[in-house]
C-alpha cells in the first residue's frame, strides 16, 4: 500500500501538470484537465504500482460555472484510493471522455450523469437516457434547471 505522498510522487512523474489538493480527506485528490482524463485513468488502472482496478463511485457535479465528474478509485491489490476530479466550462455542450472501456461499471454511471447533468461522454458504447424519458427536457440536477411543476424539491 502506498501512502498519499508516494502516490502523489508516482502520479506526478507521469503527469507533472496535474493539480493535487487536500480537503481534509483521507484520499489523494487529483484535478485533471479534460484532454488528459482518459490517459490518466488508463495509467492509474494499468500501472502495476497503482493498479486502480475498482471504480466504486462516479458522480456528476454542477459547480455553477463548471460541470464535471468526480471519480473514486481503489486498488483492491494495494488497498489505496484516490479521487479524480475533471471539469468543463462548456455548459452548452459539456463533453468528457468515457472511461467505460477502462472500468465497465462506468457504463451505467456515465449514462446517469448524462441523464441528469447533460454531460456527453465521447466513445461511450450506449449513451442514452437511463432514468428519464426521451421526451424529458433539460437536466434536473443542474443548478440552472427550472422545475415548472415542482417535481424536484431543493
FENBEL-V417076 format. One record per helix or strand of 2 or more residues. SS is the DSSP state (H for helix, E for strand). FROM is the first residue (numbers start at 1). TO is the last residue. Records with the same first field share a line. If there is no record, write none. Layout:
BEGIN
SS: FROM-TO ; FROM-TO
END
This chain:
BEGIN
H: 4-14 ; 34-46 ; 106-117
E: 19-21 ; 28-32 ; 54-62 ; 67-74 ; 81-88 ; 95-97 ; 120-122
END
